[in-house]
Amino acid sequence: MTGMPHATGGRRITWAEVPAEVRTAIEKLLGSKVAGAAGQPGGFSEGVAARLRLADGGRAFVKAASSLVAPGVAQFHRREIEVSRRLPAGVPAPRLLHAHDDGTWVALVFEDVEGRLPAQPWVRDELDRVLAAATGLARVLTPSPIDPAVLARPRLGGWRALADEGGAMPSRWAGDHLDELVALEEAAAPYLAGETLLHGDLYPFNIMLTPDRVLVVDWPHAWAGAAHCDVLTLLSSASLSGVDPQPFAQRHPLTRDLPPEAIDAFLATHAGFLLRLAAGAGPGADRHLIDMATALGKASLHWLRRRLAGFAP
């Protein structure tokens, strides 16, 4: 494994670069002028992501994007507004205070949290804290409190498309085992089905740690499915820190009793989505995002390969 790539997108803008009329609209929602703004790391959405210091002494976190510049991101923001408004009070996520959508600029204003991203490479006690929080999250969000019509489709699967497109495979092993990967993907649906509201993007750059809390941020990709999926997402990425995910999966309450086929199916579909995303990126794509998708997809594929080989190196 090569380590976690740069975990912030390369197309962020500053608060000062947001059009004045949008900044004014957000200040009206907050009831105070913005006295200072600091851009924040983590995540790959284009636009602004900043902590705001208000003239009245208050604080807030804002993220915003233009549908003219980044239409996909603006649509994600619109979905996240709807999801965030419906998250139960017990969910460990920053509270949505306000939303702005003028048809072009879409902005979300959250409570400001004094926290930080988990250390990378992972520190063992922080990983344990986050895995425990994932268990609690699944319990709070089963059954899903949000109508499926509001939610995204799971971002899983891609091997069939890669096979049909006939492009280069991400590794020789993937090319040699393409039929097996396609078969795992096409048999995955029963193992992914469930009633849990899943974050759908549970990586270290979407997690904030405070001294006593683990908060999960950025919910535009939430979907309803099997409770174990977020844990497997997180564990597959941990191998980029040199962590062997298998012993954790054998102990974790959401994964330890799963049939092997359930884990294999998730890892195959997870890797397929990420690696097809990377393979299909055009020359104008954000290289930070593509590097991260490639690394995460290969990490999931590496774990799957080891599982199918009986954990050989």
N, C-alpha and C positions, 0 to 999 in steps of 0.2 A: 504494500500500500504506500501511496506517495504523500499522505498527510492531507489535511483539510485545505482545499484551495481558498483563495480570497473569498470571504463570506459576505461581501457587500457588493451590490451591483455597481457598474462603472458609469451609470447615467443618472446619478443623483444630481439634483440642483439645490441651491440654497434657498432659504426663506426669502431673501431679498430678490431672488429671480422669479418668484411667483408674482403674477400681475397684481398691481396695486389694488385693483377693485376686488380681487379675490382675498387679498390680505385684509382689506377693510371689512369685507363680509364676515370673515372668520373672527376678527376683533369684535365685531358687533355681537356675534354669538357668545363670545367669551365675556363680554361686558367690560373689556379693558384693552388698552393699547398694548402691543407687544414691545417690551423694552429690550429684549435680547433673544437670540435664537442660536441653537447649536445643533448642527447636523449629527445624526446618529448612525452608527454602523449596524450591520445585520440586515439580511434580506436583499432581494434583487429587483424590487419594483422601481421603475423609473419615476422621476418626480422628486418631491421633497419628503424627507423624514426627519423631523427636528423637534427637539425639546424647546418649548417657549417659556420665557420668563416674562411675566406680565407686569405692567406698571403698577397695578394694585397689590402686588406681592404674590399673586397666584402663579400657578404653573400649569402647563398642559403639554401634551404631545400631539403633533399634527403630522399627518401624511396626506399628500395630495398629488394628483396627476391630471394632465390635460388629455382629453379624449382625441384632440387633434394630433398631438405628438405621440402619445402612447395609448391608443384606443383599447388594447387588451388590458393594460393596467387599470385604466379608468373603469372598465367593466368589472374587473376584480374588486376594485374599491366599492363599486355599487353593491356587489354581492356581499362584501364584508360588512357594509352598513346594515343590510338586512339580517345577516347572521348575528352580528354583535348586538343588535337590538333585542334579539330573542334568546340570547344566552342566559341561563338561570343565574341568580345571584351567587350561588355556590361555586360557580366555575372560576378557577384561578386565572382570570384574564383581566387586563385593564378595562375599566368601565368606559363605554362610549358616552361622551358628554354631548357632542353635537355632530351634525353632518351637514355638509354643504354640497349642492349639486345645481349648477347653473346651466346645465346642458353641455358645457365644455369642460370646466374644471370640477373635479369631484374631490372632496376633502373629508377626512374623518378626524375628529378631535377627541382624544382620549385623556383620561386622568394621567397625570405624570407619575411615573414610578421611579423611585431611586433604586435602580438595580443595575445589573451588568449581565453580559452574555456569559455562559459557562466557559471556563478555560478550555483551550484547545492546544495540545492534546488534552483529552479528558483527565481530570483528577478523579480518583475513584469515589471519594465521598460525594462529589457533585453528581457523578453519574448515578450513584445509588439514590440520591435525593430525587433526581429527575424521573428515574424509573418508578420510584414509589409514588410520585405525583401522577404519573401516567395511569397507575392503577386507580388512584382516587378519581381521576378525571373520567375514566371509563365507567366507574360506578355512578357518578353524578349524572352522566349523560346517557345512561341506559334505562329506559328506552329514550330514543332521541326526542328532545322537546321541540324540535323544529320540523315543520312540514317539509317533506322531501322536495316539493316544488321549488322551495327557496334555495336548495343546496346544489352544489356542483356534482357533476359526474365524477366518479373516482378516476384519478390520473394514473391508470394502471393499464398495462398491455402495450405491445408494440412489435413483438417478434413476428407475428403474421405479416404486418405491414413491411417490416424490414426484409422478410423473405420475398414478398411480392415485388418490392422495389428493386431487389437485386443489387443493392449497394454493398459497400465494404462492411464487413462485420467488425465489431469492436475488439475482437480477439480471435486467434486461431481456434481456441477451444469453443467459442460461441459458434463459429462457422461449422466446426466439426459436429456440433451437437444442436444444430439449428432445429432439426425435426423434433428433438426432445423438448426444446424450449417452447416451440410452438404448441406441442401437445400439452405441456404443463399449463400454458396460458389458456388454451381452449377448454381445459378441464377445471379452471380455477373458480368459476362463478359460485359453486356451493360453499367453497371455503372462504369467500369474501363476503357472503351475505350475512346480514345481522341487523340489529336494532340500535346499535350504539352510534351516537354522533361522534364522528372522528374528526380530528383536526386536519388530517390529510397532508400535512407538510411538517411533521414533527422532527425538525433538525435543530442543532444547537443554535443556529442564527435566528430561530423563532422562539427562543426560550430566554427568560430573564430570571436571574436569581437575586433575591434580597436576603438579608440575614435569616429570615424566618419563613420565606415563601418561595415557591416555584411558580412563575407566571408564564402562560403560553400566549403568544401574541400572533397576529396576522392569521385571520380565519377565513380568507376567501375561498379556500379549497375544501372546506368542510363537506363531508358526505356521511351518509348512514351506511354502516356495514358491520363487519365482525369486530369485536372488541379488541382483538389482538393486533390489528393492522398498524396502529400508531406505534406500539412498542417495537414491532419488527422494523418499521421505518427507522426509528431511532437507533436500534441495535445494529442494523446494517451499516449505518453511517459511522458508528463508533469504531469500526475496524480501521478507518482512516487514521485513528489515533493509536493504532497498534493494539487495540482491544480485541480479544477473541470473543465474538458475540455469542457463540454457542453455549458456553457455561451459563451465561446470563439468561438465555432463552430457556435453558433446562430448569432454572430456578424461579423464573418470574411467574407470578400467579396467573397472568393472562396467556402464557405460552407453554407452561411446563406440561400441561395435559393435552396439548394439541396432537393430533396424528401428524406424523412427519410430512404427509402430503399437503397439509394445510400451510405449513411454513414454506415448503418448496414452491407451492403455487404462488404464494405472495411474493417471494423473492424473485421468481421468474417474471411475474407481471410488473413488479416494481422496477426491476432492471430494464425490462423491455421498454417501458414508457420513457425512462430517463435517457437510455442510449439511442432510442429513435429520435427523441427531442434533439439530442446533440447532433446526430447524423443529418437531420433535416434542417439544421440552422443555416441560414444564408450568410453571406459575407458581412451583412450589416448587423448581425446579432451581437449582443453584449458578450464579450469573451469571458468575463467573470462568470456569467450565468452558464455558459456552455462548458467551461472548465469544471464548474461545480457539478452540473448534471452528469458529465462524463465520469468524474471521480466517484460520485455517489452510485451511479449505475454500475460501474465496475466493482465497487465494494460489495453491492448486493449480489452481483454475479459471482464474485469470488467466494462468498459464503455459500451460495448455492452449489457451486462446483465442489467445494469441500464436503458438503453434505452428501451429494450424489456419489462421491468417491469414498464415502465412509470415513471422512475427516482426515484423509491423507493430506500432507502438506501441499 
